[in-house]
Amino acid sequence: MAVAPVLLAVLLASAWRAAAVSSSAAADDRIERLPGQPAVDFPMYSGYVTVDELAGRALFYWLQEVPPEAQPAPLVLWLNGGPGCSSVAYGASEELGAFRIRPDGATLFLNKFRWNRAANILFLDSPAGVGFSYTNTSSDLYTSGDNRTAHDSYAFLVKWFERFPQYKHQDFYIAGESYAGHYVPQLSQLVYRNNIGIAKPIVNFKGFMVGNAVTNDHTDYAGMFESWWNHGLISDATYQLLRATCLDDSIIHPSPACNAAQDVAATEQGDIDMYSIYTPLCNQTSSSAAAAATKRRRPWMRGSYDPCTESHSTVYYNRPEVQRALHANVTGINYTWVTCSDTLNDHWGDSPRSMLPIYQELIAAGLRIWVFSGDTDAVIPLTSTRYSIDALGLPTTTSWYPWYDNKQVGGWSQVYKGLTLVTIRGAGHEVPLHRPRQGFILFQHFLQGKAMPKNGTTS
């Protein structure tokens, strides 16, 4: 006899609540209230998971759940890139997280398009040395790379699911942007392979999504330089110089000749935000008059973008009372929290030149894979993403088409066999920052496995 949908939902919710009566460690991680936080209807947890006892490496996480009445809901791990940048600083605080930080660096306001309206969001600072994550072995800061990052993140997941057993059987996805274009597929591959042959794996992995992602060095470079030239950011001569010196280089470890060519390009580009080429720099909005003029020229920016968000988070997360509320820096070390670690970035080790073999493996495994791109990013532009996807040689199942939000074009999409590409019109490198509503619509459709809307009104 079939179980009625309403009864099934009640049974699932009851089972969730029973499993949620979890370990004391999870209870200790409960966030009572953050300084300057508005009232919310959802629980949050944060703290540390040790991933290597011998080295003393521990990763910091922040879980923002859906409201209790919406459980059980999927769990999504969010990773930012760099390498060396904090997911708390970017994903949680200026993109898809529950809160935005006001310019005073002391108070928070609710993000209307927070992704924990649709899923439980788990932000992870990875690897050790990023954000609040730490290592007791100082040499770790000079020897990080892709392989250790993936294995430490997997060790984190295994231990985290033991701390939060109610999530073991929930649909689990991994998402991220930028250099997480390496982290996300590599961790996905590790989870997938470790699940093989296990009747009830501890990670109920369903797929991944990446945005403006470092994917394949050759095509990333080719698309990057073409995009710069097409947008008038570099001269014809510099375009040819970049193609001659960089196309066979590593993005993370470029040759001196490629570095020199990129220096020439940077001089020609001038003082603009390459992560969002049509929006102002933070120091260009110092006066309210300048800000108002900018909004008049670009009405689509109204209410959606603060170019100084990074400086707000630097103030907020260095407050001792904020660190105490987050159960961060528990030993009280006197150090400055930074959004990105220059030490890690400058000494990054192994970085494979292509993620495409991992894509091929995981597409063949039948996992849900979505790639999205803000089309005003010049760091990993849409052109790069399209070249990288083309290199996979996938058959098209739904040809290129515009998708709509409230009868306005939100971007474009193409569906391939095993992969969906979505662009977000007018968004920069951090899609949920520049286009929060459209980014949330993208996220909802990814979770549902539904193609982006071709017409009509999107709620």
Salt bridges, closest charged atoms under 4 A:
ASP29 OD2 - ARG163 NH1 2.68
ASP52 OD2 - ARG57 NH2 3.28
GLU53 OE2 - LYS159 NZ 3.78
ASP140 OD2 - ARG57 NH1 3.23
ASP140 OD1 - ARG148 NH1 3.79
ASP146 OD2 - HIS182 ND1 2.70
ASP152 OD2 - ARG57 NE 2.70
GLU162 OE2 - LYS168 NZ 2.86
ASP248 OD1 - HIS218 ND1 3.96
ASP306 OD2 - HIS312 NE2 2.79
GLU321 OE2 - ARG319 NH1 3.90
GLU361 OE1 - ARG193 NH2 2.88
ASP377 OD2 - HIS429 ND1 2.71
ASP405 OD2 - ARG437 NE 2.84
